[in-house]
Amino acid sequence: MADRFDQTLHFIDAVERAHTTEEVERCLLEFAAGFGFTSVFGGIVPMKPIPLAEVPSRIVFQALPGAWAKRYNESGHVFRDPVVAHLLHERVPFSWSDAYDASSDSESVHLIRGEASEFGLKDGYVVPIYTLEGSLAAVSFGGPNKVADVGELASLNFAASYALGSHLHRQAMRKRLTNTLTPREHDCLLWAGEGKTDWEISIILGISRSTVLKHIASARDKLGAVNKAHAIATALRIKLLG
């Protein structure tokens, strides 16, 4: 049975091993390259107008040509992009061309399609992702070729949903646990992760061995780990250490 899902399991493993947003983007791009895509952009879609200054906080992935990303962000193109507008009422994956053709705003279509094409992004594929709370997220793949049949791109739906969900979960856990662990608990776990013994950690931090044990036990409980090794592994998995 597992052999049938080798590619899927390989992708999941790669995403789970990713240490940074850039590494998750790389996982998506490596998979999407098989369909001719060269860029990925994703985040939480605003359902109503928001200040331009708030847009960066909603971006999760942005592996785009640098100059295009700068222009798109600074010019507020998100508020004119027919693809984003199409997202607000389309619940199934679609191509950029679908969004352009459906738009009644020919001026915005000409602007966004024309400028994106300057950077080799002539068409793309968008995966709407609805959270359990009803918020709308999306991952958009772009490339130099026209999308002929969105039905042939269905496997990107899983890749986009898994990568976005896993990344958001890891970020949320890291933020929550970073705010939960005390500086001493973090330091003790950090040194334990470096292979230091409890006695060595006590010397490094200038505290007693019993205090080290207390901090590590507290960190273990907060991380929901069964032992010190599990606590270290959990912290490393969510990139809390390092």
RAWOPE-V504998 format. One record per helix or strand of 3 or more residues. SS is the DSSP state (A for helix, B for strand). FROM is the first residue (numbers start at 0). LEN is the number of residues. If there is no record, write none. Layout:
((SS	FROM	LEN) (SS	FROM	LEN))
This chain:
((A	1	16) (A	20	15) (B	36	8) (A	51	7) (B	58	5) (A	65	9) (A	76	3) (A	81	6) (A	95	7) (A	105	13) (B	122	8) (B	135	8) (A	149	4) (A	154	26) (A	182	11) (A	197	8) (A	208	15) (A	227	10))
